[in-house]
Amino acid sequence: MKKILVSIVLVFCLSAVTSCFTADTTAVVEAKEKKKKKIAYEMTWKSFKKKWKKEAKSYELDNISKIKNYEVRKTNSGPAKYGIIKEDLYVGLNTNTDAGGDFGAVSVSGRITPDIKNSDKNVMNACALLIMMADPTISFEKRKKIAFDKLKLDKRYDAPITFEYSYKGVKYTAEHKIHSNGIGTMFVTVKEE
């Protein structure tokens, strides 16, 4: 009888100990997963540039993989950092990390001109890359649909047009502009709603 009681007590003790370790292990794994998946505007400037380079190389976009520091501007919502990707192709980041958690936005803007070889392709690729890395918690297919179906990044327009799309607390905006001299600009913003 004592052996049976001891066995029952041991089983309950082991199950309690196992459940404690299982819960803690799960919490640690979940915390690590949450830490890895940051939305673009939740990053610091340094980590954003590092992720940009890694993502660009993963899509074989080596020619737009490096961001050179350009300037830091003080804004009402915190410091905004700007970098140059290529001639007439820029990225700006106003992170909620730097601004005390109140606001976050990241944008890519570029000029499409016949004077710069592949400027249209480089601008479209940089804007699409921003969408692809903006929110890693959503699927690749969904990010692709946002970039090309919702924001129409692969299209050219003869008149100014803006596309907006919101998904999971993130607002995506693409502005396509054509100027009278045939030079166009594309501006894509990802911001916290």
FENHU-V646816 format. One record per pair of residues at least 24 apart in sequence whose C-alpha atoms are under 10 Angstrom apart, sorted by the first residue. I is the first residue (numbers start at 0). GAP is how many residues later the second one is. Records with the same first field share a line. If there is no record, write none. Layout:
I = GAP + GAP
//
This chain:
33 = 103
35 = 100 + 101
36 = 98 + 99 + 100 + 101
37 = 95 + 96 + 97 + 98 + 99
38 = 65 + 66 + 67 + 94 + 95 + 96 + 97 + 98 + 131 + 151 + 152 + 153
39 = 53 + 54 + 55 + 64 + 65 + 66 + 67 + 90 + 91 + 92 + 93 + 94 + 95 + 96 + 150 + 151 + 152
40 = 52 + 53 + 54 + 55 + 56 + 57 + 62 + 63 + 64 + 65 + 66 + 93 + 94 + 149 + 150 + 151
41 = 51 + 52 + 53 + 54 + 55 + 56 + 59 + 61 + 62 + 63 + 64 + 92 + 93 + 150
42 = 50 + 51 + 52 + 53 + 54 + 55 + 61
43 = 37 + 49 + 50 + 51 + 52 + 53 + 54
44 = 24 + 35 + 36 + 37 + 38 + 47 + 48 + 49 + 50 + 52 + 53
47 = 45 + 47 + 58 + 85
48 = 34 + 42 + 44
50 = 82
51 = 74 + 77 + 78 + 81 + 82
54 = 74 + 75 + 77 + 78
55 = 69 + 70 + 73 + 74 + 76 + 77
58 = 66 + 70 + 73
60 = 61 + 64 + 65 + 68
62 = 59
63 = 25 + 58 + 59 + 61 + 62 + 65
64 = 61 + 64
66 = 24
74 = 24
76 = 24 + 25 + 26 + 27
77 = 24 + 25 + 26
79 = 24 + 25 + 26
80 = 25
81 = 24 + 25 + 26
82 = 25
83 = 24 + 25 + 26
84 = 24 + 25 + 37 + 38 + 41
85 = 24 + 33 + 36 + 37 + 40
86 = 24 + 29 + 32
87 = 24 + 25 + 28 + 31 + 35 + 97
88 = 30 + 33 + 34 + 37 + 38 + 96 + 97 + 98
89 = 33 + 36 + 97
90 = 35 + 36 + 39 + 96 + 97 + 98
91 = 97
92 = 96 + 97 + 98
93 = 97
94 = 96 + 97
95 = 96
101 = 90
102 = 88 + 89 + 90
103 = 66 + 86 + 87 + 88 + 89
104 = 29 + 65 + 66 + 67 + 84 + 85 + 86 + 87 + 88
105 = 24 + 28 + 66 + 82 + 83 + 84 + 85 + 86
106 = 24 + 65 + 66 + 67 + 80 + 81 + 82 + 83 + 84
107 = 66 + 78 + 79 + 80 + 81 + 82
108 = 65 + 66 + 76 + 77 + 78 + 79 + 80
109 = 74 + 75 + 76 + 77 + 78
110 = 66 + 67 + 72 + 73 + 74 + 75 + 76
111 = 65 + 66 + 70 + 71 + 72 + 73 + 74
112 = 68 + 69 + 70 + 71 + 72
113 = 68 + 69 + 70
114 = 68
118 = 65
119 = 34 + 36 + 64 + 65 + 66
120 = 33
122 = 30 + 62 + 63 + 64 + 65
123 = 28 + 29 + 30 + 31 + 62 + 63 + 64
124 = 28 + 29
125 = 62
126 = 26 + 27 + 47 + 59 + 60 + 61 + 62
127 = 24 + 25 + 26 + 60
129 = 58 + 59 + 60
130 = 41 + 42 + 57 + 58 + 59
133 = 36 + 38 + 55 + 56 + 57
134 = 32 + 33 + 35 + 55
136 = 31
137 = 29 + 30
141 = 25
145 = 26 + 27
146 = 25 + 26 + 27 + 41
149 = 24
150 = 24 + 25 + 37
151 = 24
152 = 33 + 34 + 35
155 = 28 + 30
156 = 27
157 = 24 + 26
158 = 25
159 = 24 + 25 + 26
160 = 25
161 = 24 + 25 + 26
162 = 25
163 = 24 + 25 + 26
164 = 25
165 = 24 + 25 + 26 + 27
166 = 26
167 = 24 + 25
168 = 24
//
